[in-house]
Amino acid sequence: LFRVAMLLPVVAVVSLLFRDGTASGKKPPVLPGFLVGFAVLVLINSLGLIPKPVTDAASSLSRWCLVVAISALGVKTSFQQLAAVGWRPVAMLAANTVFLAALILGGLLWLR
């Protein structure tokens, strides 16, 4: 969730840092339209303007989309290619997973 929350400010900062004019002299927008829409939906939902059944349905749909996306990554994973890469990237991935789990669990215990 932290990564999602930081998407808008990070994209805005990176966009401002690397914003160059095109050949016609026009500069691209600081934020892409989908991020503006995302921010508007977050604001509307935070104000309580979206009915509870709609947010519940959207939450269920979001979870199913996440499951499908993760499943698609798993289906595309080849253990032969993973073995060809070597043990170091696999160890780094495992260490990263353990670190994130410990960070989140520590944060939850700390906030409790």
MISE-770347 format. One record per residue (C-alpha): residue in three letters; x, y, z. Coordinates in pm, whole numbers, padded with zeros to 5 digits, always signed. Layout:
N
AlaXYZ
...
//
This chain:
112
Leu+00000+00000+00000
Phe+00288+00233+00070
Arg+00414+00183-00284
Val+00072+00273-00423
Ala+00045+00577-00196
Met+00384+00702-00314
Leu+00308+00653-00685
Leu+00157+00996-00740
Pro+00427+01207-00566
Val+00714+01003-00711
Val+00581+01027-01067
Ala+00526+01402-01021
Val+00880+01460-00891
Val+01044+01245-01159
Ser+00831+01412-01425
Leu+00934+01758-01309
Leu+01302+01660-01291
Phe+01312+01514-01642
Arg+01053+01732-01814
Asp+01181+01848-02151
Gly+00990+02011-02432
Thr+00916+01809-02742
Ala+01015+01913-03093
Ser+00706+02135-03112
Gly+00800+02302-02782
Lys+00509+02151-02588
Lys+00584+01993-02253
Pro+00406+01674-02156
Pro+00172+01688-01856
Val+00331+01651-01513
Leu+00093+01366-01425
Pro-00056+01113-01665
Gly-00435+01110-01688
Phe-00471+00774-01513
Leu-00291+00913-01206
Val-00513+01219-01198
Gly-00817+00988-01220
Phe-00670+00773-00943
Ala-00624+01078-00718
Val-00978+01197-00789
Leu-01122+00854-00704
Val-00919+00840-00382
Leu-01051+01183-00285
Ile-01412+01093-00367
Asn-01385+00767-00173
Ser-01218+00942+00123
Leu-01505+01191+00138
Gly-01749+00900+00161
Leu-01928+00989-00162
Ile-01912+00636-00303
Pro-02175+00400-00157
Lys-02049+00110+00057
Pro-02181-00164-00178
Val-01988-00009-00468
Thr-01662+00008-00269
Asp-01714-00349-00147
Ala-01769-00474-00503
Ala-01467-00279-00630
Ser-01256-00420-00347
Ser-01357-00777-00436
Leu-01288-00713-00804
Ser-00950-00564-00716
Arg-00854-00872-00512
Trp-00955-01104-00795
Cys-00755-00898-01046
Leu-00451-00920-00817
Val-00490-01299-00786
Val-00516-01333-01164
Ala-00208-01113-01218
Ile+00001-01306-00966
Ser-00121-01636-01115
Ala-00021-01517-01462
Leu+00329-01441-01334
Gly+00347-01788-01181
Val+00233-01955-01503
Lys+00495-01765-01699
Thr+00775-01859-01458
Ser+01014-02119-01594
Phe+01217-02309-01336
Gln+01476-02390-01605
Gln+01530-02021-01678
Leu+01532-01947-01306
Ala+01801-02211-01253
Ala+02001-02070-01545
Val+02011-01729-01379
Gly+02184-01876-01076
Trp+02122-01885-00705
Arg+02215-01523-00624
Pro+01910-01354-00782
Val+01684-01617-00625
Ala+01849-01559-00287
Met+01807-01183-00330
Leu+01439-01228-00411
Ala+01391-01448-00104
Ala+01582-01202+00117
Asn+01375-00914-00017
Thr+01053-01103+00058
Val+01167-01182+00413
Phe+01277-00820+00466
Leu+00943-00680+00348
Ala+00749-00928+00561
Ala+00959-00837+00869
Leu+00921-00465+00797
Ile+00544-00489+00764
Leu+00501-00716+01065
Gly+00730-00491+01271
Gly+00533-00186+01165
Leu+00206-00352+01254
Leu+00337-00454+01597
Trp+00480-00107+01652
Leu+00148+00061+01565
Arg-00043-00178+01786
//
